[in-house]
Structure formats: C-alpha cells, structure tokens
Amino acid sequence: MRNSCLTAAIAAAAIMISAGAQAATFPMPPAPAAPGFRVVADMQMEVAHSYANLREKPTTHSKLLAKLDKGTKLDVLGKVSGGKWTHVKVNGMEGYISTNLLK
C-alpha cells in the first residue's frame, strides 16, 4: 500500500509538470488611504514651575521654540542626556524641556 501511494504521488506530480501547471496569482489588496491607528504618548507630564522653555535641542544654548506656562500638559516622547532633558510634544510642536521643570 505504501509503495502504491508513493507511485500515485509521483505520477500526479509528473502529470502536473508535463501539463505546465502554474501557481495561481492573486492580486494584492490596495493599501488603506490612511492608517487605522493613531500614535499616542505613553505618558503625560506638566510644567511644574512658573514656566519652562521648550527648546529645539536638549541644551540651554539651542533655539527657543516656546515658553510654556505652569500647568501646561505635555506628551512625553522620551528622555535624553541621562534623563536631564525630556523630549516632548505640545501644541503640535516637538522639543526638549529640562526634566527638573516637569512633574
């Protein structure tokens, strides 16, 4: 029985090859126009002091992007420079704020 099954499988393969069997191709579905998800910050913080400067880079010498008032809520994107600076997004702007000014 085992040999007859093997013989039948070999015969079927030979027929497919000789007949020029081809794999079916299926069209790829179109990509969605817009992603179905939105990236949300893992954590929010707020300005703890009377104000905090939003900087372009994590240094006090970089360009000042905005001055944020106490209580302004920020989306935290990450920490840099050993945790001294926090990369944030606020009001559609991304920048850096000294971590000690946040809570």
C-alpha positions as CSV (number, residue, x, y, z in Angstrom):
1,M,0.0,0.0,0.0
2,R,2.8,2.4,0.9
3,N,4.5,1.9,-2.5
4,S,1.3,2.4,-4.4
5,C,0.6,5.7,-2.6
6,L,4.2,6.9,-3.4
7,T,3.8,5.8,-7.0
8,A,0.5,7.6,-7.3
9,A,2.0,10.8,-5.9
10,I,4.9,10.6,-8.3
11,A,2.6,10.0,-11.2
12,A,0.4,13.0,-10.2
13,A,3.4,15.3,-10.0
14,A,4.6,14.1,-13.4
15,I,1.2,14.9,-14.9
16,M,1.2,18.4,-13.4
17,I,4.7,19.2,-14.6
18,S,4.0,17.9,-18.1
19,A,0.7,19.8,-18.3
20,G,2.5,23.1,-17.4
21,A,0.7,23.6,-14.1
22,Q,1.1,27.1,-12.8
23,A,0.6,28.6,-9.4
24,A,-2.4,30.8,-9.1
25,T,-1.7,34.5,-8.6
26,F,-3.9,36.7,-6.5
27,P,-3.9,40.5,-6.7
28,M,-2.7,42.3,-3.7
29,P,-5.4,44.3,-1.9
30,P,-5.0,48.1,-2.1
31,A,-3.3,49.8,0.8
32,P,-5.5,51.8,3.1
33,A,-5.6,55.5,2.3
34,A,-4.8,56.4,5.9
35,P,-3.5,54.4,8.8
36,G,-6.2,52.9,11.0
37,F,-4.4,53.8,14.3
38,R,-3.0,56.9,16.0
39,V,0.2,57.0,18.0
40,V,-0.5,58.2,21.5
41,A,2.2,59.2,24.0
42,D,2.9,56.6,26.8
43,M,3.0,59.3,29.4
44,Q,1.9,62.9,30.1
45,M,3.6,65.4,32.4
46,E,3.0,69.0,33.1
47,V,5.1,72.1,33.7
48,A,5.7,72.3,37.5
49,H,7.4,75.7,37.7
50,S,6.2,79.1,36.8
51,Y,7.3,78.5,33.2
52,A,9.5,76.2,31.1
53,N,11.3,76.8,27.9
54,L,10.7,74.4,25.0
55,R,14.0,74.0,23.2
56,E,14.9,72.7,19.7
57,K,17.7,70.5,21.1
58,P,18.5,69.3,24.6
59,T,20.7,72.2,25.6
60,T,20.1,75.6,27.1
61,H,22.0,77.1,24.1
62,S,19.6,75.8,21.4
63,K,16.8,77.7,19.8
64,L,13.9,78.6,22.0
65,L,10.6,77.3,20.4
66,A,8.1,78.4,23.1
67,K,7.7,79.5,26.7
68,L,5.2,77.2,28.4
69,D,3.2,78.3,31.5
70,K,2.9,76.3,34.7
71,G,0.3,73.5,34.4
72,T,0.8,73.1,30.6
73,K,0.3,69.4,29.8
74,L,2.9,67.7,27.6
75,D,3.1,64.3,25.8
76,V,6.4,62.7,26.8
77,L,8.2,61.1,23.8
78,G,11.4,60.1,25.7
79,K,14.3,61.2,27.9
80,V,17.8,62.1,26.8
81,S,21.1,63.2,28.2
82,G,21.0,60.8,31.1
83,G,17.4,61.9,32.0
84,K,18.3,65.6,32.3
85,W,16.2,66.5,29.3
86,T,12.7,65.2,28.3
87,H,11.7,65.0,24.6
88,V,8.1,66.3,24.5
89,K,5.3,67.2,22.1
90,V,2.9,70.1,23.0
91,N,0.5,72.1,20.8
92,G,1.8,70.3,17.7
93,M,5.4,71.1,18.4
94,E,8.2,68.8,19.4
95,G,11.1,69.9,21.5
96,Y,13.0,69.4,24.7
97,I,12.4,70.6,28.3
98,S,14.7,70.3,31.3
99,T,13.3,67.4,33.3
100,N,13.6,69.1,36.6
101,L,10.9,71.6,35.4
102,L,8.3,68.9,35.0
103,K,6.1,66.8,37.2
